[in-house]
Amino acid sequence: MDAARSNDPDAATMAVLDMVIDQLVINKKLPDQVMAAVHQMAVRLLGEQGFADFCALRPFAAQ
């Protein structure tokens, strides 16, 4: 994690991203838990209908 303390913001960002990816790979159930948590936060922020409308826009789909 020394790179996360680097003065280079790109190196710090990549170090943190590498750590997150490592945790997702090591903990097989974590990706599902992370997605469930993201879904729950989005529903709380947007409401059920707002979240459904957001998903209908498919902003995350490859164009």
C-alpha angles and dihedrals in degrees: 000000000000088000089059088062092050122124087231106089092202092054091047092050093049092048092054092045090051090051092051092049091048090053092049091051096044095047105053095193095046097085090057091046092048092050091048090051092048090049092050092049092049092050090049092050099041103024124234095288094042091052091048090050091048092051090047088061088057094211090168098053120105111256 
